[in-house]
Structures are given as C-alpha cells and as structure tokens.
Amino acid sequence: MLLEILNLVLGIAFGFFHKGKEDYTGILRNGAIAGLILGIIFVLAAKYLVPGIMDIDFSFLGVFGIFIDIIIFVIIFILGAFIGDRLSRILKK
C-alpha cells in the first residue's frame, strides 16, 4: 500500500507543477511516460528487493501479472496527475 500511495502523491505533485494548465493531452502523454517509468521501477523493486510490500499484486500470473501491475501503477499516476492539475487550478483562483 505504501508504494501505491507514494505513486499517487508523486502523480499529484506532477500534475500540480506541470506547465500549461488544462492541457489534458499533454498531462496524459507526459503522465503516461512518467508513470510507466515509475511503475516499472516500483513494481520491480517491490517484486525483487522488498517482496510483499504491494497490496495490488498479480504475480501469480507470472510475467503477464507484472505487466498488469505496471499498468495499474500508470493509471494511479495519471489519476494523481489529473487531481494535481485540478488542485492547482482551484488554488490559483
């Protein structure tokens, strides 16, 4: 659960500090790239360095399960980026 929350917080920070507010395609594209990189790092670190730290775990499916975990981390990051963009818009008013 710790890595999922950290990923969400990093996504919120990414969306909050992203230039060009309300540029949803830019946030989606850049958030997907950053989320993919963070997802790969977090999932591989959780699988091999500190096993059992993730609540979302599809490792029983093998390599396909690792890809599902990475996709879930990307989705969490992108949702955090959109939340951060909304927060920056609300706080800037």
Protein Blocks (a to p, Z undefined) as FASTA:
>chain_A
ZZmmmmmmmmmmmmmmpghihilklmmmmmmmmmmmmmmmmmmmmmmmmghkafbdckln
ommlmmmmmmmmmmmmmmmmmmmmmmmmmmmZZ
